[in-house]
Amino acid sequence: MAIDALSRGLSVVLLEKSDFGKGTSSRSTKLLHGGVRYLAQGDIRLVYEALSERGNLLKAAPHLTSVKRFVIPVYSLLDRLKYTAGLKIYDLMSGKLRIGRSRFTDREDTIKRLPGIKQEGLDGGVIYHDGQFDDTRMLIALARTCADMGGCLLNYCGVTDLRKDGDGKVAGLSAKDEISGAEIEVKAKMVVNATGVFADQILQMDKPGAAKSIRPSQGIHLVFDTDFLGGEDALMIPETSDGRVLFAVPWLGKLVVGTTDTLRESPDTDPRALEEEVDFVLKTAGEYLAKKPKRSDVRSVFAGLRPLAAPKEGRTMTKEISRSHRVIVSDSHLVSIVGGKWTTFRKMGEDTVKAFAEVTGTQLPEVSRPIDRLHGYTLEKDGHFDAYGSDAAEIKAMAAQKPEWAEKLHPNHPYLAAEVVWAVRNEMAVNVEDVLSRRTRLLILDARAALEAAPKVAELMAAELGENGTWVEDRLKEFAKTATAHTITPDEKN
Ligand SMILES: Cc1cc2nc3c(=O)[nH]c(=O)nc-3n(C[C@H](O)[C@H](O)[C@H](O)COP(=O)(O)OP(=O)(O)OC[C@H]3O[C@@H](n4cnc5c(N)ncnc54)[C@H](O)[C@@H]3O)c2cc1C
């Protein structure tokens, strides 16, 4: 949305209470998808919209995205016909932006693609394609694109109140620097509430007692070593016992398996996986994998809250609530964007910025620069450095400059000390968690390794930020708590 507004010549200040991506945006399945399940639910408009966004994003950020092949295992002729036909429609709906051809493949080829699949009763598989991305690296690239375009971005700066003019219209806001405690005020022609599951907190600032607009629905993922599935292709289980889909997707050298759909009463900055959710994912994955994953195999667990737009009356199951977004313009002219998906963020931004005309009574300038190339755009691929795009050369130069910056943060993972220094200098990383969870993805991939790497990261950050030993100790204590939430205790049975 900030990029859309900037491209129309508007000025933008973006305030984030915590770190960029601390909320749901770091906890997704990392798919750019039309949503095969939404197709089955008949949400055709959403699927069209998302497929178009998927296609354009793959072009705008080749360094952060890739095409992933998915295989749906089939065990009956009916399933074979149903999924082959459904996915042909999915292909057709992508139009010119189609990224692969769906087709049925036989049992032998399915096993070759998914070596870890349970083979009993397997007839074959249906292959289809979707996009895959690194959610927080995409977010950092978006933030840097905004900054390149003249936007002002502040992390660790939360909105505390809305300022109104004599007519009761929103004319700005108050915010607090969460690190120094300083208060700031921002005057604005339009204030947008894009706070995901926290949207109701801002709506309450505007109008105490306002109706709830959000229904948080929790989804968790478990992360395993890739050998549970083997190969490069992803597994899609189209119908779990609770009527959802489950993915097992190779991503950054690990296997990400999820997700769930559990209604939660209130938003939470650090949602934790529930025991029953962990059991459900383990059990369902175990029904399809030859080697059943156990609790002790889990490298990391992460939970996120879907900011689903509150459903119309009569719809209570979260899986029935549409993933479409909604722009709400309050009487006070506060503009809120609720619901939506990562994949459709550009369209969500465009629809939100269009409210500018209604709120200010002035004509909205046409877009002069749509999102066609994100910061770091490059076509070159280079392992985990891909996500930095053209910035990778500078990071590698830093590593070449000082031998200690060329050292790995953890022996089992590719991240270098130079990336920590880079993140502090260029990507507004302030805390150990910012680096280990959202600039690199170590916490998401392997929580124990992240804990082991934390002291090195804290020392490197302290040197960059001019902080002392107490700062290091405090940050490490905080990080240990966070990392614990990403681990699960193995039980005696396994
Ligand atoms: C389990 C799961 C899997 C998903 N998988 C996919 C997927 O594969 N593909 C896809 O397209 N979508 C996926 N989604 C959906 C997608 O992740 C979300 O729609 C998206 O990340 C929501 O982004 P957001 O900016 O609205 O919310 P958030 O990312 O939560 O951002 C809101 C931010 O607002 C900040 N904030 C709160 N209060 C204030 C305040 N007072 N002042 C300033 N800032 C404040 C918070 O700190 C937070 O960082 C998934 C969602 C979940 C839960």
The ligand as an SDF file (V2000), in Angstrom:
LIG
                    3D

 53 58  0  0  0  0  0  0  0  0999 V2000
   -0.6290  -20.1040    9.2050 C   0  0  0  0  0  0  0  0  0  0  0  0
   -0.7780  -19.1190    8.0930 C   0  0  0  0  0  0  0  0  0  0  0  0
   -0.3450  -19.4440    6.8170 C   0  0  0  0  0  0  0  0  0  0  0  0
   -0.4910  -18.5300    5.7810 C   0  0  0  0  0  0  0  0  0  0  0  0
    0.0010  -18.8350    4.5600 N   0  0  0  0  0  0  0  0  0  0  0  0
   -0.1350  -17.9700    3.5380 C   0  0  0  0  0  0  0  0  0  0  0  0
    0.4300  -18.2750    2.2770 C   0  0  0  0  0  0  0  0  0  0  0  0
    1.1080  -19.2880    2.1050 O   0  0  0  0  0  0  0  0  0  0  0  0
    0.2230  -17.3950    1.2730 N   0  0  0  0  0  0  0  0  0  0  0  0
   -0.5120  -16.2550    1.4400 C   0  0  0  0  0  0  0  0  0  0  0  0
   -0.6970  -15.5390    0.4780 O   0  0  0  0  0  0  0  0  0  0  0  0
   -1.0160  -15.9110    2.6440 N   0  0  0  0  0  0  0  0  0  0  0  0
   -0.8260  -16.7330    3.6940 C   0  0  0  0  0  0  0  0  0  0  0  0
   -1.3050  -16.4080    4.9320 N   0  0  0  0  0  0  0  0  0  0  0  0
   -1.9620  -15.1200    5.1170 C   0  0  0  0  0  0  0  0  0  0  0  0
   -0.9400  -13.9880    5.2930 C   0  0  0  0  0  0  0  0  0  0  0  0
    0.1880  -14.4290    6.0040 O   0  0  0  0  0  0  0  0  0  0  0  0
   -1.5890  -12.8200    6.0250 C   0  0  0  0  0  0  0  0  0  0  0  0
   -2.7690  -12.4570    5.3640 O   0  0  0  0  0  0  0  0  0  0  0  0
   -0.6720  -11.6010    6.0680 C   0  0  0  0  0  0  0  0  0  0  0  0
    0.6230  -11.9230    6.4960 O   0  0  0  0  0  0  0  0  0  0  0  0
   -1.2730  -10.5590    6.9940 C   0  0  0  0  0  0  0  0  0  0  0  0
   -0.4750   -9.4130    6.9340 O   0  0  0  0  0  0  0  0  0  0  0  0
   -0.8830   -8.1250    7.7420 P   0  0  0  0  0  0  0  0  0  0  0  0
    0.1080   -7.0620    7.3810 O   0  0  0  0  0  0  0  0  0  0  0  0
   -2.3300   -7.8370    7.5500 O   0  0  0  0  0  0  0  0  0  0  0  0
   -0.7090   -8.5300    9.2880 O   0  0  0  0  0  0  0  0  0  0  0  0
    0.6180   -8.6850   10.1330 P   0  0  0  0  0  0  0  0  0  0  0  0
    1.7090   -9.3110    9.3640 O   0  0  0  0  0  0  0  0  0  0  0  0
    0.2300   -9.3480   11.4160 O   0  0  0  0  0  0  0  0  0  0  0  0
    1.0790   -7.2060   10.4110 O   0  0  0  0  0  0  0  0  0  0  0  0
    0.3890   -6.3640   11.2930 C   0  0  0  0  0  0  0  0  0  0  0  0
    1.4230   -5.5480   12.0440 C   0  0  0  0  0  0  0  0  0  0  0  0
    0.7820   -4.4870   12.7380 O   0  0  0  0  0  0  0  0  0  0  0  0
    1.5890   -4.1890   13.8400 C   0  0  0  0  0  0  0  0  0  0  0  0
    0.8320   -3.3990   14.8210 N   0  0  0  0  0  0  0  0  0  0  0  0
   -0.1130   -3.8340   15.6960 C   0  0  0  0  0  0  0  0  0  0  0  0
   -0.5700   -2.8270   16.4270 N   0  0  0  0  0  0  0  0  0  0  0  0
    0.0910   -1.7020   16.0110 C   0  0  0  0  0  0  0  0  0  0  0  0
    0.0760   -0.3330   16.4060 C   0  0  0  0  0  0  0  0  0  0  0  0
   -0.7220    0.1030   17.3880 N   0  0  0  0  0  0  0  0  0  0  0  0
    0.9110    0.5270   15.7830 N   0  0  0  0  0  0  0  0  0  0  0  0
    1.7320    0.1030   14.7810 C   0  0  0  0  0  0  0  0  0  0  0  0
    1.7990   -1.1810   14.3890 N   0  0  0  0  0  0  0  0  0  0  0  0
    0.9780   -2.0740   14.9870 C   0  0  0  0  0  0  0  0  0  0  0  0
    1.9950   -5.5550   14.3800 C   0  0  0  0  0  0  0  0  0  0  0  0
    3.1720   -5.4680   15.1670 O   0  0  0  0  0  0  0  0  0  0  0  0
    2.1670   -6.3650   13.1070 C   0  0  0  0  0  0  0  0  0  0  0  0
    3.5250   -6.5240   12.7380 O   0  0  0  0  0  0  0  0  0  0  0  0
   -1.1260  -17.2820    6.0100 C   0  0  0  0  0  0  0  0  0  0  0  0
   -1.5510  -16.9530    7.3000 C   0  0  0  0  0  0  0  0  0  0  0  0
   -1.3590  -17.8590    8.3350 C   0  0  0  0  0  0  0  0  0  0  0  0
   -1.7690  -17.4950    9.7160 C   0  0  0  0  0  0  0  0  0  0  0  0
  1  2  1  0
  2  3  1  0
  2 52  2  0
  3  4  2  0
  4  5  1  0
  4 50  1  0
  5  6  2  0
  6  7  1  0
  6 13  1  0
  7  8  2  0
  7  9  1  0
  9 10  1  0
 10 11  2  0
 10 12  1  0
 12 13  2  0
 13 14  1  0
 14 15  1  0
 14 50  1  0
 15 16  1  0
 16 17  1  0
 16 18  1  0
 18 19  1  0
 18 20  1  0
 20 21  1  0
 20 22  1  0
 22 23  1  0
 23 24  1  0
 24 25  2  0
 24 26  1  0
 24 27  1  0
 27 28  1  0
 28 29  2  0
 28 30  1  0
 28 31  1  0
 31 32  1  0
 32 33  1  0
 33 34  1  0
 33 48  1  0
 34 35  1  0
 35 36  1  0
 35 46  1  0
 36 37  1  0
 36 45  1  0
 37 38  2  0
 38 39  1  0
 39 40  1  0
 39 45  2  0
 40 41  1  0
 40 42  2  0
 42 43  1  0
 43 44  2  0
 44 45  1  0
 46 47  1  0
 46 48  1  0
 48 49  1  0
 50 51  2  0
 51 52  1  0
 52 53  1  0
M  END
$$$$
